[in-house]
Amino acid sequence: MKAFRNFKIIKYLNPGWYFNLMPENGISFSAGCFNSGMMKLPDEYETIVFPDSRYETKTAIDLDAGFQAWNRGVMLTAENIPAEKLQHKEKISVRDEYVFIRKYYKWHRVYYYLIKNMLSFHNPVKEISAFFATRNIEKTELIKPHLKYDKYKEFESQLVKSNPKVSVIIPTLNRYKYLNDVLKDLEKQDHKNFEVIIADQTDNPDKEFYKKFKLEIRVIYQKEKGQWLARNEAAGMCTGDYFLLFDDDSRIEKDWITEHLKGLDFFKADISAGVSLSAVGDKIPENYSFFRWADQFDSGNAMVKRKVFETIGLFDRQFDKMRMGDGEFGLRAYLSGFKSISHPYAKRIHLKVSTGGLRQMGSWDAFRPKNFFSPRPVPSVLYLYRKYYPADFVSNALIIGMLPSLIPYKWKGKKYLYPLGALLAIFILPVLLIQLMLSWKRSSEMLEEGDKIECL
């Protein structure tokens, strides 16, 4: 898989970002493909994107402008321009790399970049000279100002007016208490033309439970457990042209379905990735507050056009009982040229309850296995990275994922504790290497076996 030329720090700190990779047909806009010689930012974006003359190379100026545009909600596309032609030929200077890092990252990231390059036997004179030459550059706010899309609020969606059939897919496992609230919220939706397909993997299913709701509900009872098994089988039963993926521990407002449809229509998108406001873990990211290209796919809150599944297939069942199956689907859709928006108004509150669901089948997150002597990361994580990303991206993903994972999940958002993770790693290095070896071996077996992607 080919990667866009980009600033190295993005590869180091965000190696799993979809937009590091070239889509197959070059449709989706990437920060790494902006080339002022072939693409022009519309005049109305002059107050959003500011070319920076402090760079030495034109490539760095373009990449910085593209990075600003992407992160500030400018949703351009590179249609009819092959991705290869958008690639920058000019090499970015060492000094330009440090200008970029100092503009958009905190001081400790600058030192991380310097140390990593020194340990990688880069020219120490060039690295140290660039480090000191850029020391007076102050950090710039990356997502402010951002594009507000004021016309969206007054937009009268013809798609919403056409009242399309929507299929809501909900997998559930031992969570009737929370599913009860989910279905009550669905009863209150102002868009009424929808069905609910539930894949119930509860140990002792209560078949009477569903009869009290005034909804068009169909239930699949599954003895085998697996989150992608559940969604795939439910998808096969859907009769709507819009599939709305939902979790059983969520709360939503009455305009949730309407907002997803309106967003797809306004941006002529294929996927509406609604934001998930987590009740546990990290704080809510600021970029959840405005429209932008989606760089993740959350199977707990996303509307997908039927044609996406028909084109790229369903979810890869290699990820059952593991992590990042939704991330793989989102990446696959991006690489196939489908447009996905991050939708701030189609939001849900994700309760992240500690019982039932994936908490019962697997781990809390990709790099935190429940058992200390289990593979780290979860093997499906390495399966995803090794399948799609270049080798150096994989190694960077392991470095930035393994160390913070030593901090307990409940303190995940407290980044000031991360240095403690690095210190702890020194003391338990043999254990970490064993965990990594187990994960690598299992992911190799998964890659050799191949994907398990069924057709719709």
C-alpha positions in Angstrom: 0.0 0.0 0.0 1.4 3.4 -1.0 1.6 6.3 1.5 1.3 10.0 0.7 4.4 12.1 1.3 3.8 13.9 4.5 5.7 15.4 7.5 7.5 12.6 9.3 6.0 13.4 12.7 2.5 12.4 11.4 3.9 8.9 10.5 5.6 8.7 14.0 2.6 9.9 16.1 -0.4 8.9 14.0 0.7 6.0 11.9 -2.9 4.5 11.7 -4.4 7.7 10.2 -6.4 6.7 7.1 -5.2 9.7 5.2 -1.6 8.6 5.3 -2.5 6.1 2.6 -3.5 6.7 -1.1 -7.1 5.7 -2.0 -7.4 3.5 -5.0 -9.0 6.1 -7.2 -7.7 9.3 -5.6 -11.2 10.6 -4.8 -11.0 11.4 -1.0 -9.0 14.5 -0.1 -6.0 14.0 2.1 -3.8 16.5 3.9 -0.9 14.8 2.3 -2.0 15.2 -1.3 -2.7 18.9 -1.4 -0.6 20.4 -4.2 -1.2 24.1 -4.9 0.0 23.6 -8.5 -2.9 21.3 -9.2 -5.6 22.2 -6.6 -6.7 25.6 -5.5 -8.4 26.5 -2.2 -11.6 28.5 -2.8 -11.4 32.2 -1.9 -13.8 31.7 1.1 -11.2 29.6 2.8 -8.7 32.4 3.0 -9.7 33.1 6.6 -9.3 29.4 7.5 -6.0 28.4 5.8 -2.8 30.5 6.1 0.2 29.6 3.9 3.4 29.8 6.0 6.4 31.5 4.4 8.7 30.3 7.2 9.2 27.0 5.3 12.1 26.6 3.0 10.4 24.3 0.5 7.2 24.7 -1.6 6.3 21.1 -0.6 6.3 22.0 3.1 4.1 25.1 2.4 1.6 23.0 0.5 1.6 20.1 3.1 1.1 22.6 5.9 -1.8 24.3 4.1 -3.4 20.9 3.4 -2.9 19.9 7.1 -4.6 23.1 8.2 -7.4 22.7 5.7 -8.1 19.1 6.7 -8.1 19.7 10.4 -10.2 22.8 10.1 -13.1 21.1 8.3 -12.3 22.1 4.7 -13.7 19.0 2.8 -12.1 19.2 -0.6 -11.8 16.3 -3.0 -9.2 15.5 -5.6 -11.5 14.0 -8.1 -10.2 13.2 -11.6 -6.6 13.8 -10.5 -4.7 10.6 -10.1 -3.1 10.3 -6.6 0.3 9.8 -8.1 0.2 13.2 -9.7 -0.7 14.8 -6.4 2.4 13.3 -4.8 5.2 15.8 -4.0 8.5 15.1 -5.6 10.5 17.7 -3.7 12.1 16.5 -0.4 11.1 18.3 2.8 14.1 19.9 4.5 15.1 18.9 8.1 14.4 22.5 9.2 10.9 22.4 7.7 10.1 19.2 9.6 10.9 21.1 12.9 9.0 24.2 11.8 5.9 21.9 11.4 6.3 20.1 14.6 6.8 23.2 16.7 3.7 24.8 15.1 1.3 22.0 15.9 2.7 19.8 18.6 3.6 20.2 22.3 7.2 20.6 23.4 7.6 17.0 24.5 6.7 15.8 20.9 9.6 18.0 19.6 12.0 16.3 21.9 10.6 12.9 21.0 11.1 13.6 17.3 14.7 14.7 17.9 15.6 11.7 20.1 14.0 9.2 17.7 15.9 10.7 14.7 19.2 10.6 16.6 18.7 7.0 17.6 17.8 6.2 14.0 21.3 7.5 13.0 20.1 10.6 11.2 22.7 13.3 10.6 23.1 14.7 14.2 24.5 18.1 13.0 21.4 18.7 10.8 19.0 17.6 13.5 20.5 19.7 16.3 20.9 22.7 14.0 17.3 22.6 12.9 16.1 22.0 16.5 17.8 25.2 17.7 17.0 27.2 14.6 13.3 26.8 15.1 13.2 27.2 18.9 11.4 30.6 18.7 8.4 29.2 16.7 5.3 29.2 18.9 2.6 26.6 18.9 -0.4 27.4 16.6 -3.9 26.4 17.4 -4.7 23.7 14.8 -8.5 23.5 14.7 -9.2 27.2 15.3 -10.5 28.9 13.2 -12.5 26.1 11.6 -15.1 26.1 8.9 -18.7 26.4 10.3 -20.9 25.4 7.4 -23.5 28.0 8.4 -25.8 27.0 5.5 -26.3 23.5 7.0 -28.8 24.6 9.6 -31.1 26.2 6.9 -30.6 23.3 4.5 -33.8 21.6 3.5 -32.8 18.1 2.7 -34.6 16.4 -0.1 -33.4 13.1 1.1 -35.1 13.7 4.5 -38.3 14.8 2.7 -38.3 11.6 0.6 -38.6 9.6 3.8 -36.2 6.8 3.0 -36.3 3.4 4.8 -33.5 3.2 7.4 -32.4 -0.1 8.9 -31.0 0.3 12.5 -28.6 -2.6 13.4 -28.0 -3.3 17.1 -26.0 -6.2 18.5 -26.6 -7.0 22.1 -25.2 -9.3 24.7 -26.5 -9.4 28.3 -27.6 -5.8 28.4 -31.3 -5.7 28.4 -31.2 -2.9 31.1 -29.4 -0.6 28.7 -31.1 -1.9 25.6 -34.4 -0.9 27.1 -33.4 2.8 27.1 -31.9 2.5 23.6 -35.3 1.2 22.2 -37.2 3.9 24.1 -35.0 6.6 22.5 -35.7 5.0 19.1 -39.5 5.2 19.7 -39.1 9.0 20.0 -37.4 9.5 16.7 -38.9 12.2 14.5 -38.0 10.1 11.4 -40.5 7.3 11.6 -39.7 5.1 8.5 -37.2 2.7 10.0 -36.8 -0.9 11.1 -34.7 -2.3 13.9 -32.7 -5.4 13.4 -31.3 -6.8 16.7 -28.7 -9.6 16.9 -29.2 -11.0 20.4 -26.3 -13.0 21.7 -27.5 -13.0 25.4 -26.8 -16.1 27.3 -30.5 -16.6 28.3 -32.5 -14.5 25.9 -35.7 -12.9 27.0 -38.0 -13.2 24.0 -40.8 -11.4 25.7 -38.6 -8.3 26.2 -39.1 -6.9 22.7 -42.9 -7.1 22.6 -43.4 -3.9 24.7 -41.9 -1.5 22.2 -43.8 0.2 19.5 -41.2 -0.4 16.8 -40.7 -2.6 13.8 -38.3 -5.0 15.3 -36.8 -8.2 14.0 -34.6 -10.3 16.3 -31.9 -12.8 15.4 -30.9 -15.1 18.3 -27.3 -16.2 18.1 -25.6 -18.8 20.3 -22.2 -18.0 18.8 -20.8 -14.8 20.1 -19.0 -12.2 17.9 -19.6 -8.5 17.3 -19.0 -8.7 13.6 -21.0 -12.0 13.2 -23.9 -10.1 14.8 -23.7 -7.0 12.5 -23.1 -9.1 9.4 -26.1 -11.3 9.9 -28.2 -8.3 10.8 -27.1 -6.5 7.7 -28.2 -9.4 5.6 -31.8 -8.9 6.9 -32.0 -5.2 6.3 -34.5 -3.9 3.8 -33.5 -0.2 3.9 -31.1 1.7 1.6 -29.4 3.2 4.7 -27.9 1.1 7.4 -27.6 2.8 10.8 -25.1 1.0 13.1 -25.8 1.4 16.8 -24.6 0.1 20.2 -26.8 -1.2 23.0 -25.3 1.1 25.7 -26.0 4.4 24.1 -28.4 7.4 24.4 -29.6 9.6 21.6 -31.8 12.6 20.9 -35.0 12.4 18.8 -33.5 13.9 15.7 -30.6 11.4 15.5 -31.8 9.5 12.4 -32.8 12.8 10.7 -29.4 14.4 11.3 -27.6 11.4 9.8 -29.7 11.6 6.6 -29.4 15.4 6.4 -25.6 15.2 6.7 -25.3 12.6 3.9 -27.4 14.8 1.7 -25.7 18.1 2.4 -22.2 16.8 1.8 -23.1 14.2 -0.8 -21.3 11.6 1.3 -21.6 7.9 1.6 -21.0 7.5 5.3 -22.1 9.7 8.2 -19.9 9.0 11.2 -21.7 10.4 14.2 -19.7 11.5 17.1 -19.6 9.4 20.3 -19.4 11.4 23.6 -17.8 8.9 26.0 -18.9 8.8 29.6 -15.6 6.9 30.5 -12.0 7.4 29.4 -10.6 10.3 27.3 -12.1 13.8 27.3 -14.2 14.7 24.3 -12.0 15.9 21.5 -12.6 19.5 20.4 -12.8 18.4 16.7 -16.0 16.6 17.5 -17.8 19.9 17.4 -17.7 20.6 13.7 -18.0 18.9 10.3 -14.9 17.5 8.8 -13.7 14.4 6.9 -14.0 11.4 9.2 -10.8 9.7 10.1 -12.4 6.9 12.1 -15.5 4.7 11.8 -17.5 4.0 14.9 -19.8 1.0 14.4 -21.7 2.3 17.4 -23.0 5.4 15.6 -22.7 5.5 11.8 -25.0 5.6 8.9 -23.8 3.8 5.7 -25.4 3.7 2.3 -26.3 0.2 1.2 -24.1 0.6 -1.9 -20.9 0.8 0.3 -21.6 -2.7 1.7 -22.5 -4.0 -1.7 -19.2 -2.6 -3.1 -16.6 -3.5 -0.4 -18.4 -6.3 1.5 -19.4 -6.6 5.1 -17.2 -6.6 8.2 -14.1 -8.8 8.4 -14.9 -11.6 10.9 -11.2 -12.0 11.7 -11.9 -9.2 14.2 -14.6 -11.1 16.1 -14.0 -11.0 19.9 -11.1 -8.6 19.2 -10.5 -4.9 18.3 -10.5 -2.5 15.4 -13.0 -4.3 13.1 -14.8 -1.0 12.6 -11.5 0.8 11.9 -10.7 -1.8 9.2 -14.1 -1.3 7.6 -13.6 2.5 7.6 -10.2 2.3 6.1 -11.4 -0.1 3.4 -14.2 2.3 2.6 -11.8 5.2 2.4 -9.4 3.3 0.1 -12.3 2.4 -2.2 -13.1 6.2 -2.6 -16.2 6.5 -0.4 -16.7 9.8 1.4 -17.2 9.7 5.1 -18.0 12.8 7.2 -17.6 13.3 10.9 -21.1 14.5 12.0 -21.2 16.7 15.2 -25.0 16.8 15.3 -25.7 13.0 14.9 -24.2 12.4 18.3 -24.7 9.7 21.0 -23.7 9.4 24.6 -21.7 6.2 24.9 -22.1 4.8 28.4 -19.3 2.2 28.0 -20.8 0.0 30.7 -18.4 -2.5 32.3 -20.6 -5.6 31.8 -21.9 -7.4 28.7 -20.9 -6.7 25.1 -17.3 -6.7 24.0 -16.3 -6.1 27.6 -17.4 -9.7 28.2 -15.8 -11.1 25.1 -12.5 -9.2 24.8 -10.5 -6.3 26.2 -11.1 -2.7 27.1 -9.1 -1.4 24.2 -6.6 -2.3 21.5 -3.5 -2.2 23.6 -4.9 -3.2 27.0 -5.5 -6.9 27.2 -7.5 -8.1 30.3 -4.9 -10.7 31.1 -1.3 -9.4 31.8 0.1 -12.5 30.0 -2.2 -12.2 27.0 -0.9 -10.8 23.6 -0.2 -7.1 23.5 -1.5 -5.5 21.4 -4.7 -7.5 20.7 -3.6 -9.6 17.6 -6.3 -8.1 15.4 -4.5 -4.7 15.8 -1.3 -6.0 14.2 -3.4 -7.9 11.6 -4.9 -4.5 10.5 -1.6 -2.6 10.5 0.4 -5.3 8.8 -2.3 -5.8 6.1 -2.6 -2.2 5.1 0.4 -0.1 6.3 4.2 0.0 5.4 6.5 -1.7 7.9 7.8 1.6 9.4 4.2 2.7 10.1 3.7 -0.6 12.0 6.7 -0.2 14.2 5.7 3.4 15.0 2.2 2.2 15.9 3.6 -0.3 18.3 5.8 2.3 20.0 3.1 4.9 20.6 0.5 2.3 21.5 2.4 0.0 23.8 3.8 2.5 26.4 0.6 4.4 27.2 -1.3 1.1 27.5 0.6 0.4 30.7 -1.5 3.1 32.4 -4.9 1.8 33.6 -7.8 2.5 31.4 -9.6 4.7 33.9 -6.6 7.1 33.7 -6.3 6.9 30.0 -7.0 10.6 29.4 -4.3 11.7 31.9 -1.4 12.1 29.5 0.9 13.5 32.3 1.1 9.9 33.6 2.4 8.5 30.3 6.1 9.0 31.2 5.4 6.6 34.1 4.4 4.1 31.4 7.8 4.4 29.8 9.5 3.9 33.1 7.4 0.9 33.9 8.2 -0.6 30.4 11.9 -0.7 31.3 11.2 -2.9 34.3 8.8 -5.3 32.6 10.5 -5.3 29.1 10.8 -9.1 29.0 7.1 -9.4 29.6 6.3 -6.8 27.0 8.5 -8.6 24.4 6.7 -11.9 25.2 3.3 -10.3 24.8 4.4 -8.7 21.5 5.8 -12.0 20.2 2.5 -13.7 21.0 0.5 -11.0 19.2 2.8 -11.1 16.2 2.6 -14.9 15.9 -1.2 -14.8 16.0 -1.5 -11.9 13.5 0.8 -13.8 11.1 -1.6 -16.7 11.3 -4.5 -14.4 10.6 -2.8 -12.9 7.6 -1.9 -16.3 6.2 -5.5 -17.4 6.7 -6.8 -14.3 4.9 -9.8 -12.0 5.6 -13.3 -13.3 6.3 -15.2 -10.6 4.4 -18.6 -11.8 3.2 -20.7 -10.1 0.4 -24.0 -8.4 1.2 
